[in-house]
Amino acid sequence: MLNRNVLFATACLLGASFARAELPFETAANLGASIVDDGYNGTQASMTCVSIPVAGTGTYPVDFLAVTAWVDHTWIGDLVFKVVSPNNTVVTVMSRPGLAEGADDGTSGGGDGDSSDLVSTDPIEFIDSGPKSAESMGDGLTDSQAVCRDDAACIYNPNRGAAAGGKLIAFAGQVMAGTWKFCAGDAGLGDLGAIQKVRLTFAGATPGLLQIAPKTLDFGALVQGTTSGVRFLTLSNEGTMQLSVNSLTNALPPFQRTIDGTCGNSLPHIIAGGSACTLSYTFSPTAQDAASQSFTISSDAAGDTGFTLQGSGDAVFANGFEP
């Protein structure tokens, strides 16, 4: 069986030049949301819909979406699956496999479609560029066999049949946050089932997020007139979009910034999504005192805005005595 993660990563990267964050959201398990037998007439109102709240993503845009469904149902040729975004964009990911409908109305086309089943122990996933069309789901199986469980075909390229909108890329650019819906309709009499669980896995660009470690870099005690070894701070971008460090407080004696850090020695410091660079400093005490300096960072990202260097100077001893 093809690896789902490879497919997802490949699809996410097509036509794009920046990193993605993969964000899964799902319903509770064992929902038991019964799909009304022979009730589908082409409208969303005639379908059983479950809600998937998506929170904590702010205004992050959808770049790619995969949909995983745990469903129990006999005779998949009866079924139509649709995904609805918070702004009511509707994508039909599956429409009565094995049946060439004349219209998306639950009655056109004649015939019964594929006779195999879905079992929630073996979920199916819809992802653009999946290895098998949803229209071919169940082909080669008998009416006592189940998709995925008995043919190892678990990942499907959406196929809308006679409906409008059949690719998940239609959601690209929309805001992730809000209440999404997965809807199932049954257009044939005599076979029953239910939605048990649904997961939406988004991929999108998330804003830069600056993290600094450590927040305080302590050089400890050092004899006056000597210089410490180079110590490093790490600037990490925990987002997926690049960030720019535009200004940074200059180091003053007894602290000095060195050229050893990987952030470079001129501003701005550009940090790609999911990457990090280092700042490097030394400490050269000239007095028998504690020293501390706080640094302020200005960037175009949320997160940390500063750090502190500290250390202390020890007295110089001659023949074991303090002068």
Secondary structure by P-SEA (a helix, b strand, c coil): cccaaaaaaaaaaccccbbbbbbbbbccccccccccccccccccccbbbbbbbbcccccbbbcbbbbbbbccccccccbbbbbbcccccccccccccccccccccccccccccccccccccbbbbbbcccccccccccccccccccccccccccccccccccccccccccccccccccbbbbbbbbcccccbbbbcbbbbbbbbbbcbbbbbcccccccccccccccccccbbbbbbcccbbbbbcbbbbbccccccccccccccccccccccccbbbbbbbbbbcccbbbbbbbbbbcccccccccccccbbbbbbcccccc
